[in-house]
């Protein structure tokens, strides 16, 4: 017995040491985590089209392609239009614009020419270019892989066929970057440029080719240092809010679940340390949408532990010993945890693959968090809980018991729930219609969506980013009433660029006067330009396609795992319900719809699907135990009742995290946290009151149709 206690004590000490070690590393890694423009600022490069009056289509195409280019440097980079012929590129977490330009490549004119200088095709016909390392009889060879567009593939095939044995030069702004020999006709739309001396040279050439495929020829106009959109105060208060919220969750888990809660709290502490270390190690750019992904993954990590502990209580209530209950609880909870996490992980993978910008940032942090949450819940929590048990915490009072109780008739309230949900959603659609007719926009779109006004101000002295945040921004907010004010410093000058929502002529005049009164600047030196939204129509389309594909993939996975399309369709309908309810709040209360809007909606979808799967997993289990002749209504009510405590506790812990963020955060943080809180409550409601009822109605409908068919067959047989 003493030997077992010694091993358990050693195991617990080891676990605490590992947690402490990763907690320390996580804390020290805080400064190494790459932060996005909204959290830490970066650089902004302004390009101008060499063509005086470029078409709207060419500008839109160039912006979209440039967005794809800069995302290879950071998924959180933003590209948007300024005026009629300028394009801004904002790249987070860096301060050296020259280094960015060197890595990004200089936009200009790219052509492929024959030996006599005739242009065979241009950069617009190149879809992609990537540096690669090959092996030629043991000798390392550096190359660039080229992929052409459909039109470019046909043109290049013809060009290579006519120039076998000759050279085709890659010419950029009049300079020959590569002049390879054509060895054969290339008809597959892909080729390689060989004969490159180093991987760095291959990177530069690939970057040059990619940037040269833009629809317009661009020249650098200026580079700016971008101030953090949220500021240092927002970061500090957010970190403090996160710590306070996490501490409350730890206390809640220990009070409600006792020894298992303590084990989970230790495992969750390790989880936080691990995620900080890996964010720094993988150089993931962390922005506010990324924080949403982490919040969701923390909620899922808590959820996994709650599912396990609820199972342990049930097993103890059924008369099993504590040791057996622990093993059985982890085993029985496994399917719900795997299905919930894998479903969300599939969605994260699709969003990262098809999404762009903030969607990718959200997806990467969410995927990382899900993997860690599964690891800590299934292995770390179990290891620590067994160590506590081995130390003598073996009485039922340390774990709690949960006996079967009378099922609540949730299905009996389904009509009321359906009517309530339908009413809220209809109010939302009505609000959208009213807003569209009166305001011009159905939603209160922020600068990221609809653009705004860029005001260029030359101050009498060189103001720091901190001075801009504390002194200039409040003056601008007082005039515009806009909490989403962004500032940039033009490198090497006293010029500052202030970005706000679109200002009327009167508002521009009022802002100019206020800046003159407060800072004594020359009013005539203030200029203003209209800027496009950083979230272009193409990016919105990408996000929508990514969400649709992710939803389809989740539907297919649920269908595959549960062997019943009704489970999958019920879950998807519930997701739409949650999205529409939150959208109602955006419409009715005129909440600002910015870059975080997409992340909020994705978080709500991920949270809702996870809660739904837990209930469906219990329905599936009870169906197997009860057999085909069981009363479906009783099974659904019993399943929801059995998982109700889990639904409440998980929602409560996640809500606490976001609520503390809302209470302690700055205004922009509150705009982000408020819809998340609505989504958490709505997700819990739909999982308990909507999904089970939908599955029941679909199943009963199918059974009734089957009975009617069989009765009709019997009637026909009797007549014969």
JOHUPE-V721436 format. One record per residue. PSI is psi in whole degrees, -180 to 180 (none if undefined). OMEGA is omega in degrees with one decimal (999 if undefined). Layout:
psi=PSI omega=OMEGA
psi=PSI omega=OMEGA
This chain:
psi=-46 omega=178.9
psi=-38 omega=-179.6
psi=-43 omega=178.8
psi=-41 omega=178.4
psi=-37 omega=178.9
psi=-43 omega=178.4
psi=-42 omega=-179.9
psi=-41 omega=178.6
psi=-43 omega=178.6
psi=-41 omega=178.8
psi=-42 omega=-179.9
psi=-42 omega=177.8
psi=-41 omega=178.1
psi=-44 omega=179.4
psi=-45 omega=179.1
psi=-37 omega=178.4
psi=-42 omega=178.3
psi=-43 omega=178.4
psi=-45 omega=179.1
psi=-39 omega=-178.9
psi=-49 omega=-179.7
psi=-30 omega=174.4
psi=-42 omega=177.9
psi=-47 omega=178.9
psi=-40 omega=178.6
psi=-41 omega=179.1
psi=-42 omega=-179.8
psi=-22 omega=-179.9
psi=-8 omega=-177.7
psi=-41 omega=-178.5
psi=-16 omega=-177.6
psi=-9 omega=179.7
psi=129 omega=178.6
psi=124 omega=-179.7
psi=148 omega=-178.3
psi=-180 omega=-179.6
psi=-37 omega=-176.4
psi=-24 omega=-177.5
psi=-34 omega=-173.4
psi=-6 omega=-177.6
psi=-165 omega=-178.5
psi=-141 omega=177.7
psi=155 omega=176.6
psi=128 omega=178.7
psi=129 omega=179.5
psi=123 omega=176.3
psi=152 omega=175.7
psi=134 omega=178.7
psi=136 omega=178.8
psi=-25 omega=175.6
psi=134 omega=-172.1
psi=-46 omega=-178.4
psi=74 omega=-179.3
psi=151 omega=180.0
psi=158 omega=178.8
psi=-37 omega=-179.1
psi=-43 omega=179.6
psi=-39 omega=178.4
psi=-46 omega=-179.3
psi=-42 omega=-179.5
psi=-41 omega=179.6
psi=-42 omega=179.0
psi=-45 omega=-177.9
psi=-46 omega=-179.8
psi=-39 omega=179.3
psi=-35 omega=176.2
psi=-43 omega=178.1
psi=-36 omega=-179.0
psi=-51 omega=-172.4
psi=-19 omega=177.8
psi=-17 omega=173.7
psi=-21 omega=176.2
psi=-41 omega=178.0
psi=130 omega=179.2
psi=-15 omega=-177.3
psi=8 omega=177.5
psi=149 omega=-178.7
psi=139 omega=178.3
psi=129 omega=-178.4
psi=163 omega=-174.7
psi=143 omega=174.2
psi=125 omega=-177.4
psi=-148 omega=-176.1
psi=-21 omega=-174.2
psi=21 omega=179.2
psi=149 omega=178.6
psi=129 omega=177.3
psi=138 omega=175.1
psi=113 omega=178.1
psi=124 omega=-177.0
psi=123 omega=-173.0
psi=159 omega=167.9
psi=11 omega=-179.5
psi=162 omega=-179.5
psi=-7 omega=-177.1
psi=100 omega=-178.5
psi=-35 omega=-179.0
psi=-39 omega=178.8
psi=-38 omega=178.4
psi=-45 omega=-180.0
psi=-37 omega=-180.0
psi=-41 omega=-178.9
psi=-38 omega=-176.0
psi=-36 omega=-175.5
psi=152 omega=-178.1
psi=119 omega=178.6
psi=132 omega=179.2
psi=-158 omega=-175.1
psi=121 omega=179.3
psi=131 omega=177.2
psi=160 omega=172.5
psi=121 omega=-174.4
psi=155 omega=176.3
psi=-175 omega=-174.0
psi=-20 omega=178.2
psi=2 omega=175.9
psi=6 omega=178.7
psi=135 omega=180.0
psi=121 omega=-179.9
psi=-40 omega=174.1
psi=165 omega=-177.8
psi=179 omega=-173.5
psi=-23 omega=179.8
psi=-16 omega=-179.1
psi=4 omega=176.4
psi=125 omega=-179.9
psi=-40 omega=-177.9
psi=157 omega=175.8
psi=129 omega=-176.9
psi=139 omega=175.7
psi=141 omega=178.8
psi=159 omega=176.2
psi=124 omega=179.8
psi=176 omega=179.3
psi=120 omega=-179.3
psi=92 omega=-178.5
psi=46 omega=177.3
psi=-3 omega=179.7
psi=128 omega=-179.7
psi=134 omega=-177.2
psi=132 omega=-178.6
psi=132 omega=-174.8
psi=170 omega=172.3
psi=124 omega=175.9
psi=127 omega=178.1
psi=137 omega=173.0
psi=125 omega=-176.7
psi=159 omega=171.7
psi=173 omega=179.9
psi=-44 omega=177.9
psi=-42 omega=-179.8
psi=-35 omega=179.8
psi=-43 omega=179.0
psi=-44 omega=-179.4
psi=-42 omega=-177.9
psi=-36 omega=177.6
psi=-45 omega=179.6
psi=-42 omega=-178.0
psi=-43 omega=-179.2
psi=-35 omega=178.0
psi=-36 omega=-177.8
psi=-8 omega=-175.3
psi=29 omega=177.0
psi=132 omega=-177.6
psi=-5 omega=177.9
psi=176 omega=-178.5
psi=144 omega=171.5
psi=121 omega=-175.1
psi=142 omega=170.9
psi=109 omega=-173.2
psi=128 omega=-178.7
psi=117 omega=-176.4
psi=43 omega=176.2
psi=-4 omega=-178.9
psi=133 omega=178.7
psi=117 omega=179.6
psi=-29 omega=179.9
psi=146 omega=-176.8
psi=64 omega=-173.1
psi=155 omega=176.9
psi=134 omega=176.6
psi=116 omega=-177.1
psi=-25 omega=179.0
psi=165 omega=177.6
psi=132 omega=-177.2
psi=111 omega=-171.4
psi=-1 omega=-174.8
psi=3 omega=179.3
psi=11 omega=178.7
psi=149 omega=175.3
psi=172 omega=178.7
psi=140 omega=171.9
psi=120 omega=-177.1
psi=-177 omega=177.0
psi=27 omega=-178.9
psi=140 omega=-169.8
psi=-27 omega=-177.0
psi=164 omega=178.7
psi=-36 omega=178.6
psi=-40 omega=178.0
psi=-38 omega=177.3
psi=-40 omega=177.0
psi=-45 omega=-179.1
psi=-42 omega=-179.8
psi=-43 omega=178.6
psi=-42 omega=178.7
psi=-41 omega=178.9
psi=-44 omega=-179.1
psi=-42 omega=-179.6
psi=-46 omega=-176.9
psi=-25 omega=-179.1
psi=-4 omega=-179.8
psi=8 omega=179.3
psi=153 omega=-177.8
psi=-28 omega=-178.4
psi=151 omega=171.8
psi=128 omega=-174.8
psi=153 omega=172.5
psi=144 omega=-179.1
psi=130 omega=-179.9
psi=-46 omega=179.6
psi=164 omega=174.0
psi=141 omega=-175.8
psi=154 omega=169.9
psi=125 omega=-173.9
psi=128 omega=174.9
psi=149 omega=178.0
psi=133 omega=-177.4
psi=-28 omega=-179.3
psi=-27 omega=178.0
psi=164 omega=-177.4
psi=-35 omega=179.3
psi=-40 omega=-179.7
psi=-41 omega=179.6
psi=-47 omega=-178.1
psi=-48 omega=-179.1
psi=-33 omega=178.7
psi=-43 omega=177.5
psi=-42 omega=178.8
psi=-42 omega=178.6
psi=-41 omega=177.9
psi=-42 omega=179.7
psi=-44 omega=179.6
psi=-47 omega=179.2
psi=-42 omega=179.6
psi=-40 omega=179.1
psi=-40 omega=178.3
psi=-41 omega=178.8
psi=-41 omega=178.6
psi=-47 omega=179.1
psi=-44 omega=179.5
psi=-46 omega=-178.5
psi=-41 omega=-178.4
psi=-41 omega=-179.9
psi=-43 omega=-174.7
psi=-40 omega=-171.8
psi=0 omega=172.5
psi=-124 omega=-176.9
psi=-47 omega=175.1
psi=-36 omega=177.5
psi=-38 omega=177.1
psi=-42 omega=178.0
psi=-43 omega=179.7
psi=-38 omega=-179.3
psi=-39 omega=177.2
psi=-44 omega=179.5
psi=-39 omega=178.9
psi=-33 omega=175.4
psi=-42 omega=175.1
psi=-40 omega=179.3
psi=-47 omega=-179.7
psi=-45 omega=178.5
psi=-44 omega=179.6
psi=-43 omega=-176.1
psi=-34 omega=176.4
psi=-43 omega=179.4
psi=-44 omega=-177.2
psi=-33 omega=174.2
psi=-42 omega=178.8
psi=-41 omega=-176.3
psi=-42 omega=-178.8
psi=2 omega=178.3
psi=43 omega=176.6
psi=127 omega=179.5
psi=121 omega=-175.7
psi=122 omega=176.0
psi=-179 omega=179.4
psi=-43 omega=173.8
psi=-34 omega=176.0
psi=-38 omega=175.6
psi=-36 omega=177.3
psi=-42 omega=178.2
psi=-39 omega=179.5
psi=-43 omega=177.6
psi=-45 omega=179.1
psi=-43 omega=-178.5
psi=-34 omega=174.9
psi=-42 omega=176.4
psi=-40 omega=179.9
psi=-32 omega=176.6
psi=-43 omega=175.5
psi=-42 omega=-178.2
psi=-43 omega=179.8
psi=-42 omega=178.9
psi=-40 omega=179.7
psi=-42 omega=177.8
psi=-45 omega=-178.9
psi=-47 omega=-175.5
psi=-34 omega=175.8
psi=-41 omega=177.5
psi=-41 omega=179.7
psi=-43 omega=177.7
psi=-41 omega=179.7
psi=-41 omega=-179.4
psi=-39 omega=176.6
psi=-40 omega=177.7
psi=-26 omega=179.2
psi=0 omega=174.8
psi=5 omega=-179.9
psi=156 omega=177.0
psi=162 omega=-177.9
psi=-44 omega=-178.2
psi=-46 omega=178.8
psi=-39 omega=-179.5
psi=-39 omega=179.1
psi=-48 omega=-179.0
psi=-43 omega=-178.6
psi=-37 omega=-180.0
psi=-45 omega=177.8
psi=-40 omega=-177.9
psi=-46 omega=-176.8
psi=-26 omega=-179.8
psi=-13 omega=-171.7
psi=-44 omega=-175.0
psi=-42 omega=179.6
psi=-40 omega=-179.8
psi=-45 omega=-179.2
psi=-48 omega=-177.8
psi=-44 omega=-179.6
psi=-45 omega=-177.9
psi=-41 omega=-179.7
psi=-40 omega=178.1
psi=-48 omega=179.9
psi=-35 omega=178.5
psi=-39 omega=175.8
psi=-46 omega=179.0
psi=-43 omega=-180.0
psi=-41 omega=-179.9
psi=-43 omega=179.4
psi=-41 omega=179.4
psi=-39 omega=179.1
psi=-37 omega=-177.9
psi=-45 omega=-173.4
psi=-19 omega=-176.5
psi=-180 omega=177.5
psi=162 omega=174.5
psi=-127 omega=-176.3
psi=-28 omega=178.7
psi=-43 omega=178.1
psi=-41 omega=178.9
psi=-42 omega=176.3
psi=-47 omega=-175.5
psi=-41 omega=-176.7
psi=-44 omega=178.9
psi=-35 omega=178.3
psi=-46 omega=-179.2
psi=-44 omega=178.3
psi=-44 omega=-179.1
psi=-39 omega=-179.4
psi=-46 omega=-179.6
psi=-44 omega=179.4
psi=-38 omega=-178.4
psi=-39 omega=177.5
psi=-41 omega=-179.5
psi=-49 omega=-176.3
psi=-38 omega=-178.1
psi=-43 omega=-172.8
psi=-29 omega=-174.7
psi=-51 omega=-175.3
psi=-49 omega=179.3
psi=-42 omega=-179.6
psi=-42 omega=179.9
psi=-46 omega=-177.8
psi=-40 omega=180.0
psi=-41 omega=176.6
psi=-34 omega=177.6
psi=-43 omega=176.2
psi=-43 omega=179.3
psi=-43 omega=-180.0
psi=-23 omega=179.1
psi=-5 omega=176.5
psi=-2 omega=177.6
psi=74 omega=-171.4
psi=-3 omega=-179.2
psi=150 omega=179.1
psi=-29 omega=-176.3
psi=-22 omega=178.3
psi=-10 omega=-174.0
psi=-25 omega=-179.4
psi=160 omega=177.9
psi=153 omega=178.0
psi=108 omega=179.8
psi=157 omega=178.4
psi=133 omega=177.7
psi=167 omega=-178.4
psi=134 omega=-178.0
psi=141 omega=174.4
psi=139 omega=-177.7
psi=74 omega=178.6
psi=-39 omega=-178.0
psi=-28 omega=179.0
psi=-21 omega=-179.8
psi=11 omega=-172.3
psi=-37 omega=-179.2
psi=-41 omega=177.8
psi=-43 omega=179.7
psi=-43 omega=179.2
psi=-43 omega=-179.9
psi=-43 omega=179.6
psi=-47 omega=179.9
psi=-44 omega=179.7
psi=-39 omega=-179.9
psi=-44 omega=179.4
psi=-44 omega=-179.0
psi=-40 omega=177.7
psi=-39 omega=175.5
psi=-39 omega=178.5
psi=-47 omega=178.4
psi=-39 omega=177.3
psi=-42 omega=177.9
psi=-41 omega=177.5
psi=-43 omega=-179.5
psi=-44 omega=-179.9
psi=-44 omega=179.0
psi=-42 omega=-179.6
psi=-38 omega=-179.1
psi=-37 omega=-175.6
psi=-47 omega=-174.9
psi=-18 omega=-176.9
psi=-29 omega=176.7
psi=134 omega=-179.2
psi=-31 omega=178.2
psi=162 omega=-179.3
psi=77 omega=-175.6
psi=138 omega=178.5
psi=-176 omega=-176.5
psi=-33 omega=-178.8
psi=-29 omega=-177.3
psi=-48 omega=-171.4
psi=2 omega=-179.7
psi=-170 omega=-177.3
psi=-147 omega=-178.4
psi=132 omega=176.0
psi=116 omega=-177.8
psi=122 omega=-179.4
psi=120 omega=-175.6
psi=131 omega=174.9
psi=110 omega=-179.7
psi=166 omega=-178.7
psi=-13 omega=178.8
psi=165 omega=-178.7
psi=104 omega=-178.8
psi=142 omega=177.0
psi=167 omega=178.0
psi=-34 omega=179.0
psi=-40 omega=178.0
psi=-38 omega=176.6
psi=-43 omega=-177.4
psi=-40 omega=-173.9
psi=-26 omega=-174.1
psi=-45 omega=-174.3
psi=-47 omega=-176.3
psi=-45 omega=178.2
psi=-35 omega=178.1
psi=-43 omega=179.9
psi=-44 omega=-179.7
psi=-36 omega=-179.6
psi=-33 omega=-179.1
psi=-45 omega=-172.3
psi=-22 omega=-174.3
psi=21 omega=-174.7
psi=122 omega=179.8
psi=-15 omega=-177.0
psi=73 omega=179.1
psi=130 omega=-179.1
psi=144 omega=-179.6
psi=148 omega=176.0
psi=142 omega=174.6
psi=132 omega=176.1
psi=123 omega=-173.8
psi=133 omega=174.3
psi=9 omega=-178.8
psi=178 omega=174.0
psi=10 omega=-177.5
psi=142 omega=177.1
psi=136 omega=177.2
psi=123 omega=-179.1
psi=122 omega=-178.3
psi=129 omega=-178.9
psi=180 omega=170.3
psi=170 omega=-179.2
psi=125 omega=-177.7
psi=142 omega=174.3
psi=171 omega=179.2
psi=-42 omega=-179.8
psi=-41 omega=179.8
psi=-37 omega=176.8
psi=-43 omega=179.8
psi=-42 omega=179.1
psi=-39 omega=178.6
psi=-44 omega=179.1
psi=-43 omega=-179.1
psi=-41 omega=-179.5
psi=-42 omega=178.0
psi=-39 omega=178.4
psi=-43 omega=-178.7
psi=-40 omega=-175.2
psi=-33 omega=-171.4
psi=1 omega=175.1
psi=32 omega=-178.1
psi=165 omega=178.8
psi=116 omega=-176.3
psi=-32 omega=-177.6
psi=-19 omega=-177.7
psi=-3 omega=-178.9
psi=125 omega=178.0
psi=159 omega=-178.3
psi=146 omega=177.0
psi=151 omega=172.4
psi=142 omega=178.3
psi=149 omega=178.8
psi=169 omega=177.3
psi=143 omega=177.3
psi=-25 omega=176.6
psi=97 omega=-174.9
psi=170 omega=178.4
psi=-35 omega=178.2
psi=-40 omega=179.0
psi=-38 omega=177.0
psi=-39 omega=177.0
psi=-44 omega=177.5
psi=-44 omega=-179.5
psi=-44 omega=-179.9
psi=-44 omega=178.6
psi=-42 omega=-180.0
psi=-43 omega=-180.0
psi=-43 omega=179.5
psi=-45 omega=179.5
psi=-40 omega=179.2
psi=-41 omega=178.9
psi=-43 omega=178.6
psi=-43 omega=179.7
psi=-40 omega=176.8
psi=-42 omega=178.7
psi=-46 omega=-179.4
psi=-40 omega=-180.0
psi=-45 omega=179.7
psi=-41 omega=177.5
psi=-45 omega=-179.3
psi=-45 omega=-175.2
psi=-37 omega=-175.6
psi=-4 omega=177.3
psi=31 omega=-176.3
psi=114 omega=-179.1
psi=-23 omega=-178.9
psi=-33 omega=174.6
psi=-47 omega=-177.2
psi=-47 omega=-178.0
psi=-37 omega=177.3
psi=-42 omega=-180.0
psi=-43 omega=-178.8
psi=-40 omega=177.3
psi=-39 omega=178.3
psi=-38 omega=176.8
psi=-46 omega=178.1
psi=-40 omega=177.7
psi=-49 omega=-177.5
psi=-42 omega=179.3
psi=-43 omega=-178.5
psi=-37 omega=179.1
psi=-45 omega=178.5
psi=-38 omega=177.1
psi=-35 omega=175.6
psi=-44 omega=178.7
psi=-41 omega=177.3
psi=-39 omega=-177.1
psi=-48 omega=-173.9
psi=-43 omega=-176.6
psi=1 omega=177.1
psi=42 omega=174.5
psi=147 omega=-178.7
psi=132 omega=178.7
psi=101 omega=-179.7
psi=-155 omega=-177.4
psi=-29 omega=-179.7
psi=-14 omega=-179.5
psi=-47 omega=-179.3
psi=-44 omega=-179.6
psi=-39 omega=178.1
psi=-47 omega=-179.4
psi=-41 omega=179.4
psi=-38 omega=177.9
psi=-43 omega=179.8
psi=-43 omega=178.2
psi=-47 omega=-179.8
psi=-41 omega=-179.8
psi=-44 omega=-177.0
psi=-44 omega=-177.1
psi=-35 omega=-179.8
psi=-43 omega=179.4
psi=-39 omega=-179.6
psi=-41 omega=-176.4
psi=-33 omega=178.5
psi=-44 omega=179.0
psi=-43 omega=179.5
psi=-36 omega=178.2
psi=-39 omega=179.2
psi=-38 omega=175.9
psi=-45 omega=179.1
psi=-43 omega=-179.8
psi=-44 omega=-179.3
psi=-32 omega=175.7
psi=-42 omega=179.1
psi=-39 omega=-178.5
psi=-33 omega=-173.7
psi=-25 omega=-178.9
psi=177 omega=-174.2
psi=-29 omega=-174.1
psi=4 omega=-178.0
psi=154 omega=176.9
psi=116 omega=-176.4
psi=-38 omega=179.8
psi=-43 omega=178.6
psi=-41 omega=-179.6
psi=-46 omega=-179.6
psi=-47 omega=179.5
psi=-43 omega=179.5
psi=-42 omega=-178.4
psi=-44 omega=179.3
psi=-40 omega=178.2
psi=-44 omega=-178.9
psi=-31 omega=-178.0
psi=3 omega=-174.3
psi=-42 omega=179.7
psi=-42 omega=177.0
psi=-45 omega=-178.5
psi=-43 omega=-178.8
psi=-49 omega=-175.5
psi=-42 omega=178.9
psi=-45 omega=178.8
psi=-39 omega=-178.2
psi=-44 omega=-179.3
psi=-42 omega=178.3
psi=-40 omega=178.4
psi=-40 omega=-180.0
psi=-46 omega=179.9
psi=-48 omega=-176.9
psi=-37 omega=-179.0
psi=-43 omega=177.5
psi=-38 omega=175.9
psi=-40 omega=179.6
psi=-43 omega=-177.2
psi=-43 omega=-172.4
psi=-15 omega=-173.3
psi=168 omega=175.1
psi=177 omega=-172.0
psi=-42 omega=-178.9
psi=-32 omega=176.4
psi=-38 omega=179.3
psi=-40 omega=177.5
psi=-28 omega=180.0
psi=-39 omega=-173.8
psi=-33 omega=-174.9
psi=-52 omega=178.2
psi=-28 omega=176.6
psi=-41 omega=179.0
psi=-43 omega=177.0
psi=-43 omega=-179.6
psi=-38 omega=179.4
psi=-47 omega=178.8
psi=-44 omega=-179.0
psi=-39 omega=178.9
psi=-41 omega=177.7
psi=-42 omega=180.0
psi=-48 omega=-177.1
psi=-37 omega=179.4
psi=-41 omega=-177.1
psi=-42 omega=-169.1
psi=-17 omega=-172.9
psi=-51 omega=-169.9
psi=-48 omega=179.5
psi=-40 omega=179.3
psi=-39 omega=178.1
psi=-46 omega=179.7
psi=-41 omega=-179.4
psi=-46 omega=-178.8
psi=-44 omega=179.5
psi=-42 omega=-177.8
psi=-44 omega=178.0
psi=-41 omega=178.7
psi=-42 omega=178.7
psi=-43 omega=179.8
psi=-40 omega=179.4
psi=-40 omega=177.8
psi=-38 omega=178.8
psi=-43 omega=179.9
psi=-44 omega=179.9
psi=-39 omega=179.0
psi=-45 omega=-179.7
psi=-39 omega=177.8
psi=-40 omega=178.5
psi=-39 omega=178.8
psi=-43 omega=179.9
psi=-40 omega=179.5
psi=-44 omega=178.5
psi=-40 omega=-179.4
psi=-40 omega=-179.8
psi=-40 omega=180.0
psi=-37 omega=179.2
psi=none omega=999
